[in-house]
Amino acid sequence: MDIVTIKKIIQAALLGCTPDNSTVFRYAITPLTTNQPTIKIFYNSEKVAGKSFPKDDPAIYLALGCALYNIKACCKELSLEVSVDIATKENNSDLLALISLSKLPPEKEEISSTIQVIKKRHTDRGAYHKKISEKDKQAIQDITTRSTRNSTLLFESKDKSSLIKLIQKASEIRFQVKEIHALLKNSLQFDNSQPDGLHINTLALPPGGKYFLKFISKWDNLALINKIGGYKLLASQETALLKNSPCLLILRGKGSQLDFISSGEELCHVWTSLNNAGYSVHPYYVIPDILHRLDMKTLPSKHHVQAEHLLFEGAALLEKDKEFVYMILRIGKTKKSAIRSTRPDIESILSIEDH
Ligand SMILES: Cc1cc2nc3c(=O)[nH]c(=O)nc-3n(C[C@H](O)[C@H](O)[C@H](O)COP(=O)(O)O)c2cc1C
């Protein structure tokens, strides 16, 4: 196995989803002369600590699952056996996962067809057609059943409207929490000086939205407009898109570190499959994020009652059989192709270990 192939595998991992398109991972490979190469995935603390989600946050585990899914897909095409060791939550280094590749000589060095499939996965934050055909509904249903163990698909229904109201409430909380606002502020990119982060062109903003976003990216400004209910307006803008989309998917799990990671793999599987079948996907992480912060006691106490209400009112939809909601996906057929996020250069996140 040569360095070019290994780099292609890591490039595929980089194409996975990460919260706010932040460069949350860095990669290391052992010398390829060992004949049994390993890829290590680290939390990129130098780049994102204090600026994105912490190392042991479910958001990081979901993103790790997505990177692993892409690595495994490439290895499958190369007929390489992979074994993955996940670093325990308690380890205090930045190591998240170690992937050992088999000694088997790859049957083919080209992984272009898998990469083409992986490349199609992307976030589409634009408007979708409200109605889809029965054939499309069936296709979405088939894809989600095939690629997820534990999910609920909601087409137009009372449950879908209830879920949208819950997302609205969670979003209202989010726009009032300085710490969450700081994550958005840290990742927002208004020009092309950075290859990562959340570029405003990928946000499908209404006219003037860019200037408004720039204005509220300063916490003091957001805090000011919040006094007259700005957070409600911002949240309802987000939910308008949900109301006008044909379906939502809720992904759930048991809440352990390993389960978050394997659900991240499923998230990537369902998302990649939907995009490759011509359906658009837009993830909403606001409910799991608020509930996780409530659980970890990192949500400011003045929002506890609102967050507990959210949980109480949404109990039937959000927590089923002692399982928690991990992610909600808006799915549909887009009206306009999405502007894609870019990624940093592989050399900036890859090192070769000499032992
Ligand atoms: C854990 C997690 C949470 C995310 N939450 C949201 C979200 O609430 N809203 C959103 O628009 N995108 C969300 N995303 C999508 C990322 O912003 C997106 O994957 C990233 O910007 C890279 O873009 P791409 O998916 O087009 O490759 C989330 C991604 C992950 C992994």
The ligand as a Gaussian input file, in Angstrom:
#p B3LYP/6-31G(d) Opt

LIG

0 1
 C      -22.870000      16.608000      15.047000
 C      -23.257000      17.482000      13.901000
 C      -24.241000      18.445000      14.080000
 C      -24.642000      19.251000      13.008000
 N      -25.658000      20.150000      13.206000
 C      -26.081000      20.913000      12.184000
 C      -27.169000      21.811000      12.362000
 O      -27.799000      21.880000      13.423000
 N      -27.533000      22.590000      11.304000
 C      -26.888000      22.527000      10.101000
 O      -27.256000      23.251000       9.190000
 N      -25.857000      21.659000       9.907000
 C      -25.442000      20.852000      10.905000
 N      -24.422000      19.956000      10.718000
 C      -23.835000      19.812000       9.375000
 C      -22.459000      20.438000       9.283000
 O      -22.526000      21.829000       9.456000
 C      -21.861000      20.049000       7.939000
 O      -21.696000      18.669000       7.902000
 C      -20.528000      20.734000       7.703000
 O      -20.718000      22.105000       7.573000
 C      -19.827000      20.200000       6.448000
 O      -20.625000      20.382000       5.317000
 P      -21.082000      19.174000       4.396000
 O      -22.012000      18.323000       5.223000
 O      -21.794000      19.826000       3.255000
 O      -19.884000      18.388000       3.984000
 C      -24.015000      19.109000      11.747000
 C      -23.015000      18.147000      11.574000
 C      -22.639000      17.329000      12.637000
 C      -21.594000      16.289000      12.443000

